[in-house]
């Protein structure tokens, strides 16, 4: 199954940049798309995610926030049956 990842982030956030780069590298092995959402463009999102960014949502479920761990992402992809294209 192809996955859909939403990355809630903001500009000039080093943790967000790190999460984005890590997710992009995982796309070489896993079949998922990434949609970036800058929370600073929406007051409700700032209120919801303000200090927890980056937040990674996989197929509608929050699976990671703050410091995003690569091994945890791989585990989540496997548990959610995201296609491994290795």
C-alpha positions in Angstrom: 0.0 0.0 0.0 1.3 3.5 -0.9 1.5 5.8 2.2 0.7 9.4 2.6 2.9 11.4 4.9 2.0 14.9 6.1 4.9 16.8 7.7 3.7 19.6 9.9 6.6 22.0 10.1 7.8 25.6 9.9 10.6 27.4 8.1 13.9 27.9 10.0 13.3 24.9 12.2 16.3 22.6 12.2 14.4 19.6 13.5 11.9 20.1 10.7 14.7 20.2 8.1 16.2 17.1 9.6 12.9 15.2 9.5 12.2 16.3 5.9 15.7 15.1 4.8 15.3 11.8 6.6 11.8 11.2 5.1 13.1 12.0 1.7 15.9 9.4 2.1 13.3 6.8 3.2 11.4 7.4 0.0 14.2 5.4 -1.7 13.0 2.3 0.1 9.4 2.9 1.0 6.4 3.9 -1.3 5.0 7.1 0.2 4.3 10.7 -0.7 5.2 13.7 1.4 3.0 16.8 1.8 4.7 19.6 3.8 2.4 21.9 5.8 3.8 25.1 7.2 1.9 25.6 10.4 2.7 29.3 10.4 0.1 29.8 7.6 -2.8 28.6 9.8 -3.5 29.9 13.4 -5.3 26.7 14.3 -2.3 24.6 13.3 0.0 26.9 15.3 -2.2 26.4 18.3 -2.4 22.6 17.7 1.3 21.9 16.9 3.2 25.0 18.0 5.9 23.5 20.2 5.7 19.9 19.0 6.9 20.3 15.4 7.9 18.6 13.4 4.9 16.3 13.5 4.7 13.3 11.1 1.2 12.0 10.2 1.0 8.7 8.3 -2.3 8.0 6.6 -4.1 10.2 9.0 -2.4 9.0 12.2 0.2 11.0 14.1 3.2 8.7 14.4 6.1 11.0 15.4 6.9 14.5 16.7 9.9 16.5 17.9 13.0 14.6 17.2 11.9 12.1 14.5 13.7 8.8 14.7 14.5 6.9 11.5 14.1 3.5 13.0 10.7 4.4 14.5 9.6 5.6 11.1 10.7 2.3 9.5 8.8 0.4 12.2 5.7 2.5 11.6 5.9 2.0 7.8 6.1 -1.7 8.3 3.3 -1.8 10.8 1.0 0.2 8.5 1.8 -2.1 5.6 3.5 0.6 3.5 5.0 -1.0 0.4 8.7 -1.7 0.7 10.4 -1.0 -2.6 14.0 -1.4 -1.3 
